[in-house]
């Protein structure tokens, strides 16, 4: 599965949807979607990718796996941008969070201190 289709699949799981529902919401034939997702290097055409992006209410760049700057240059970031950023970060670090939750409080504390030290945050 290509990175695009993996990101679509992850988003569908997050939203509690499946590929049939995506096909319905986009008007794209289900066979087109399944053929695309089953090819290892498949990236859909621009119009198909855009329809999928719109149906999932996700930036196309996010589905393509490109880094996104969620700030708009202003001192205030909109709530929608903040929510999108939080979802993006959660999906990115979800496995790490689950693994950390399964550790003892001592290990959790040590890990957090190590992460802060490595990032330069001394709080």
TILUMLUM-630671 format. One line per 3 residues: number of its first residue (from 1); their letters; for each residue x, y, z of N, C-alpha, C. Coordinates in nm, 3 decimals, padded with zeros to 5 digits, m for minus. Layout:
<sites>
NUM	A	X Y Z X Y Z X Y Z | ... .
</sites>
This chain:
<sites>
1	XXX	00.086 m00.118 00.000 00.000 00.000 00.000 00.091 00.123 00.000 | 00.063 00.216 m00.089 00.144 00.338 m00.098 00.118 00.427 00.023 | 00.210 00.522 00.050 00.188 00.613 00.163 00.054 00.687 00.154 .
4	XXX	00.014 00.728 00.035 m00.115 00.797 00.020 m00.228 00.708 00.071 | m00.234 00.584 00.022 m00.344 00.496 00.059 m00.334 00.453 00.205 | m00.213 00.441 00.259 m00.198 00.411 00.401 m00.255 00.525 00.485 .
7	XXX	m00.225 00.650 00.445 m00.279 00.766 00.518 m00.430 00.773 00.506 | m00.483 00.740 00.387 m00.629 00.738 00.369 m00.689 00.630 00.459 | m00.628 00.512 00.458 m00.677 00.402 00.542 m00.674 00.441 00.690 .
10	XXX	m00.565 00.502 00.736 m00.555 00.546 00.875 m00.665 00.646 00.909 | m00.689 00.738 00.818 m00.793 00.840 00.841 m00.932 00.777 00.842 | m00.955 00.682 00.754 m01.084 00.612 00.752 m01.106 00.541 00.886 .
13	XXX	m01.003 00.473 00.935 m01.014 00.405 01.065 m01.043 00.506 01.175 | m00.972 00.618 01.172 m00.991 00.722 01.272 m01.134 00.776 01.271 | m01.189 00.791 01.150 m01.324 00.846 01.136 m01.432 00.739 01.144 .
16	XXX	m01.394 00.613 01.156 m01.491 00.505 01.164 m01.560 00.478 01.032 | m01.489 00.499 00.923 m01.545 00.478 00.790 m01.473 00.361 00.723 | m01.526 00.320 00.608 m01.458 00.218 00.529 m01.447 00.267 00.384 .
19	XXX	m01.382 00.188 00.301 m01.359 00.229 00.162 m01.489 00.237 00.082 | m01.588 00.155 00.115 m01.717 00.163 00.044 m01.785 00.297 00.073 | m01.780 00.339 00.198 m01.838 00.468 00.234 m01.763 00.581 00.164 .
22	XXX	m01.630 00.569 00.159 m01.550 00.669 00.089 m01.589 00.676 m00.058 | m01.608 00.561 m00.120 m01.649 00.558 m00.261 m01.784 00.630 m00.279 | m01.875 00.604 m00.189 m02.007 00.668 m00.196 m01.995 00.819 m00.179 .
25	XXX	m01.917 00.863 m00.078 m01.904 01.006 m00.050 m01.834 01.082 m00.162 | m01.746 01.014 m00.233 m01.669 01.082 m00.338 m01.730 01.067 m00.476 | m01.813 00.964 m00.493 m01.865 00.934 m00.626 m01.765 00.859 m00.712 .
28	XXX	m01.657 00.815 m00.651 m01.554 00.738 m00.721 m01.594 00.591 m00.712 | m01.588 00.518 m00.825 m01.624 00.376 m00.818 m01.539 00.301 m00.714 | m01.604 00.213 m00.641 m01.537 00.135 m00.537 m01.419 00.058 m00.596 .
31	XXX	m01.437 00.004 m00.716 m01.329 m00.074 m00.779 m01.207 00.014 m00.808 | m01.228 00.140 m00.842 m01.116 00.232 m00.864 m01.038 00.251 m00.735 | m01.110 00.268 m00.626 m01.045 00.288 m00.496 m00.971 00.161 m00.453 .
34	XXX	m01.036 00.045 m00.463 m00.969 m00.078 m00.419 m00.850 m00.113 m00.508 | m00.863 m00.089 m00.638 m00.749 m00.114 m00.727 m00.632 m00.024 m00.689 | m00.660 00.100 m00.658 m00.554 00.193 m00.619 m00.488 00.153 m00.489 .
37	XXX	m00.567 00.120 m00.391 m00.509 00.089 m00.260 m00.434 m00.043 m00.259 | m00.466 m00.132 m00.350 m00.401 m00.263 m00.353 m00.269 m00.262 m00.430 | m00.239 m00.154 m00.500 m00.111 m00.145 m00.571 m00.010 m00.077 m00.480 .
40	XXX	00.107 m00.136 m00.470 00.208 m00.088 m00.375 00.253 00.055 m00.402 | 00.258 00.096 m00.527 00.313 00.228 m00.559 00.208 00.323 m00.616 | 00.083 00.295 m00.589 m00.026 00.370 m00.652 m00.051 00.506 m00.586 .
43	XXX	m00.054 00.608 m00.670 m00.097 00.741 m00.628 m00.209 00.779 m00.724 | m00.324 00.817 m00.672 m00.436 00.847 m00.761 m00.414 00.974 m00.842 | m00.496 00.989 m00.944 m00.491 01.113 m01.023 m00.529 01.230 m00.933 .
46	XXX	m00.494 01.349 m00.976 m00.518 01.469 m00.895 m00.665 01.486 m00.859 | m00.755 01.463 m00.954 m00.897 01.482 m00.925 m00.948 01.380 m00.825 | m00.903 01.256 m00.834 m00.944 01.152 m00.739 m00.888 01.185 m00.600 .
49	XXX	m00.761 01.220 m00.594 m00.699 01.254 m00.465 m00.771 01.372 m00.399 | m00.805 01.472 m00.479 m00.875 01.589 m00.425 m01.013 01.553 m00.372 | m01.087 01.469 m00.444 m01.219 01.425 m00.397 m01.207 01.349 m00.265 .
52	XXX	m01.106 01.264 m00.255 m01.085 01.189 m00.131 m01.050 01.284 m00.017 | m00.962 01.378 m00.045 m00.923 01.478 00.054 m01.045 01.555 00.105 | m01.130 01.595 00.014 m01.249 01.672 00.052 m01.348 01.585 00.130 .
55	XXX	m01.365 01.460 00.090 m01.458 01.371 00.160 m01.412 01.343 00.302 | m01.281 01.337 00.321 m01.226 01.311 00.455 m01.203 01.439 00.535 | m01.222 01.553 00.470 m01.200 01.683 00.532 m01.057 01.693 00.586 .
58	XXX	m00.962 01.650 00.501 m00.820 01.653 00.536 m00.743 01.722 00.425 | m00.640 01.797 00.460 m00.558 01.859 00.356 m00.493 01.751 00.268 | m00.491 01.774 00.139 m00.432 01.679 00.046 m00.286 01.653 00.082 .
61	XXX	m00.215 01.755 00.126 m00.074 01.739 00.164 m00.058 01.637 00.275 | m00.153 01.634 00.367 m00.146 01.540 00.478 m00.162 01.397 00.426 | m00.255 01.376 00.334 m00.276 01.243 00.278 m00.157 01.199 00.194 .
64	XXX	m00.093 01.294 00.130 00.025 01.262 00.049 00.149 01.239 00.135 | 00.138 01.273 00.264 00.249 01.249 00.356 00.348 01.363 00.361 | 00.309 01.479 00.311 00.398 01.594 00.314 00.384 01.664 00.449 .
67	XXX	00.495 01.723 00.495 00.492 01.799 00.619 00.409 01.925 00.598 | 00.332 01.959 00.698 00.245 02.075 00.690 00.281 02.173 00.799 | 00.291 02.299 00.764 00.310 02.404 00.864 00.171 02.450 00.905 .
70	XXX	00.132 02.416 01.027 m00.003 02.448 01.072 m00.018 02.591 01.120 | 00.091 02.662 01.132 00.079 02.800 01.175 00.047 02.886 01.054 | m00.024 02.995 01.078 m00.061 03.082 00.967 00.019 03.212 00.970 .
73	XXX	00.125 03.215 01.048 00.207 03.335 01.054 00.157 03.436 01.156 | 00.033 03.426 01.198 m00.023 03.517 01.297 00.007 03.461 01.436 | m00.011 03.545 01.536 00.013 03.499 01.672 m00.098 03.404 01.717 .
76	XXX	m00.215 03.412 01.654 m00.326 03.325 01.690 m00.344 03.219 01.582 | m00.352 03.094 01.624 m00.378 02.985 01.532 m00.524 02.945 01.552 | m00.595 02.930 01.443 m00.737 02.899 01.455 m00.757 02.764 01.524 .
79	XXX	m00.871 02.747 01.584 m00.903 02.623 01.656 m00.902 02.505 01.560 | m00.947 02.525 01.438 m00.950 02.416 01.340 m00.808 02.372 01.307 | m00.716 02.468 01.288 m00.576 02.434 01.260 m00.514 02.362 01.379 .
82	XXX	m00.546 02.407 01.499 m00.492 02.344 01.619 m00.543 02.200 01.630 | m00.671 02.181 01.603 m00.730 02.048 01.609 m00.667 01.956 01.505 | m00.647 02.007 01.384 m00.584 01.928 01.278 m00.442 01.890 01.317 .
85	XXX	m00.371 01.984 01.376 m00.233 01.957 01.419 m00.230 01.851 01.528 | m00.321 01.860 01.623 m00.326 01.764 01.731 m00.358 01.624 01.678 | m00.452 01.614 01.585 m00.485 01.484 01.526 m00.366 01.428 01.450 .
88	XXX	m00.299 01.514 01.375 m00.181 01.472 01.298 m00.073 01.418 01.393 | m00.046 01.491 01.501 00.056 01.448 01.596 00.014 01.320 01.667 | m00.113 01.309 01.701 m00.158 01.187 01.769 m00.139 01.066 01.679 .
91	XXX	m00.179 01.078 01.553 m00.163 00.965 01.461 m00.016 00.931 01.444 | 00.068 01.034 01.439 00.211 01.012 01.420 00.273 00.937 01.538 | 00.230 00.968 01.661 00.291 00.912 01.781 00.200 00.817 01.857 .
94	XXX	00.092 00.771 01.796 m00.006 00.688 01.865 00.057 00.560 01.922 | 00.137 00.488 01.845 00.197 00.364 01.893 00.291 00.391 02.011 | 00.368 00.499 02.002 00.457 00.535 02.111 00.378 00.564 02.239 .
97	XXX	00.269 00.635 02.225 00.184 00.668 02.341 00.129 00.541 02.405 | 00.081 00.449 02.321 00.026 00.323 02.373 00.134 00.243 02.444 | 00.252 00.234 02.382 00.363 00.162 02.445 00.402 00.226 02.578 .
100	XXX	00.406 00.357 02.581 00.443 00.428 02.703 00.340 00.408 02.813 | 00.213 00.402 02.776 00.107 00.379 02.874 00.120 00.242 02.939 | 00.183 00.147 02.870 00.200 00.012 02.923 00.322 00.000 03.014 .
103	XXX	00.398 00.107 03.028 00.517 00.108 03.113 00.481 00.152 03.255 | 00.570 00.123 03.346 00.550 00.166 03.485 00.562 00.318 03.493 | 00.505 00.378 03.598 00.518 00.523 03.615 00.664 00.569 03.620 .
106	XXX	00.751 00.488 03.677 00.892 00.524 03.684 00.953 00.533 03.544 | 00.923 00.434 03.460 00.973 00.434 03.322 00.912 00.551 03.244 | 00.784 00.577 03.266 00.719 00.690 03.198 00.788 00.820 03.233 .
109	XXX	00.815 00.840 03.362 00.881 00.962 03.408 01.021 00.973 03.348 | 01.095 00.863 03.348 01.231 00.864 03.292 01.228 00.897 03.143 | 01.133 00.838 03.073 01.121 00.863 02.930 01.090 01.011 02.903 .
112	XXX	00.998 01.066 02.979 00.961 01.208 02.960 01.079 01.300 02.990 | 01.153 01.270 03.096 01.271 01.351 03.127 01.376 01.341 03.017 | 01.395 01.220 02.963 01.491 01.200 02.855 01.447 01.277 02.730 .
115	XXX	01.319 01.269 02.696 01.269 01.338 02.578 01.285 01.490 02.592 | 01.254 01.543 02.711 01.271 01.687 02.735 01.418 01.726 02.724 | 01.507 01.643 02.780 01.651 01.673 02.775 01.701 01.671 02.630 .
118	XXX	01.654 01.578 02.553 01.699 01.566 02.414 01.647 01.681 02.329 | 01.529 01.732 02.364 01.470 01.841 02.285 01.522 01.979 02.328 | 01.593 01.982 02.440 01.644 02.108 02.490 01.550 02.176 02.586 .
121	XXX	01.435 02.116 02.614 01.337 02.171 02.708 01.375 02.126 02.848 | 01.413 02.218 02.932 01.461 02.183 03.068 01.355 02.198 03.175 | 01.229 02.209 03.139 01.122 02.229 03.239 01.109 02.110 03.330 .
</sites>
